[in-house]
Amino acid sequence: MIPAIREMAEDDERRRLAPYASLAAQSRGRAVQIEPCAIRTAFQRDRDRILHCKSFRRLKHKTQCFIAPESDHYRTRLTHTLEVSQIARTIARALRLNEDLCEAIALGHDLGHTPFGHMGERILQELSRGEFRHEKQSIRVVTLIENEGRGLNLSFEVLDGILNHPKHGEPSTLEGRVVSIADRIAYINHDIDDALRAGVLRQSELPAELLAVLGDSHGKRIDTMIRDIIKSSYGRPTIEMSAEVGEATDALRSFMFREVYERETVKGEEIKAARMLRALFGYYGEHLAQLPPEFQPRPGPNGETLAVTDYIACMTDRYAIRAFAKLYIPASEGLETP
């Protein structure tokens, strides 16, 4: 007989965590109630469901910032997700918050991201008349698409953290707020690292006044931001940076949008990828029967548009390229050599 391992873990949370931390035993539950696991808490179970789902595995072939990089060392959506999880867990442990909840939210926060990074999101926003946002798509993935349309049946706290992880969101738990700020720490810093590697930025172009506050290396900046959050939030039911570090972080984020995310040298391959996604969207919109069973239109308004959007958003970069090639590029097999 298995000992009451879950109950012991829940008791440990009550004793060890801060009074304002989220307790698995006090979760607001799931859409479909299930028998508690004998070993894992509710949030541990959610983490495992996300980790083992197909959408999580596809993140390894989805662009983070740079499309189709030749080097093995550029980030993908998967490596970004793992970095967010690590940063969030470090902060949560120091502040005596629920690490399991942070990890589950972090692992699931980008499941709805499109192929080809933020450009793919912009294209689907355009084609769906502004209805598409990756955080909302992540919720569709875990509630409607995964598990052959049955979803993962995650707890309220995890869904809330996923939905509200962008900067404009307002998570209802401190753990959700930890993941939100960990996401920004991760992408600002690793996108600088990748931009330097790609030659899009030079070290001398980074704003000296911001480096003086945050640090002159990748590791130092992350360390400064994490330490500042812990110092500013310790012993209080809040997640925040000090004014100095917070303003420098926001300024560095703005610098990255101006000098990297919107720079024409980065957009070169994006133009090709955008044309490809528009072509795929148009084709499948006219050939709905070719969508896989789990992506067939559901009853309700805009069902056909949502079905095509779901299918394309779930594609990896290389799957989208193969699909486009199959539909629009003639096969050379069997042709005579001139």
NORGIQUI-V71323 format. One record per helix or strand of 2 or more residues. SS is the DSSP state (@ for helix, = for strand). FROM is the first residue (numbers start at 1). TO is the last residue. Records with the same first field share a line. If there is no record, write none. Layout:
# NORGIQUI-V71323
SS: FROM-TO + FROM-TO
This chain:
# NORGIQUI-V71323
@: 5-16 + 24-26 + 42-51 + 54-61 + 77-94 + 99-108 + 117-127 + 134-145 + 156-163 + 174-198 + 203-205 + 208-214 + 218-233 + 243-261 + 264-286 + 288-290 + 293-295 + 303-314 + 317-328
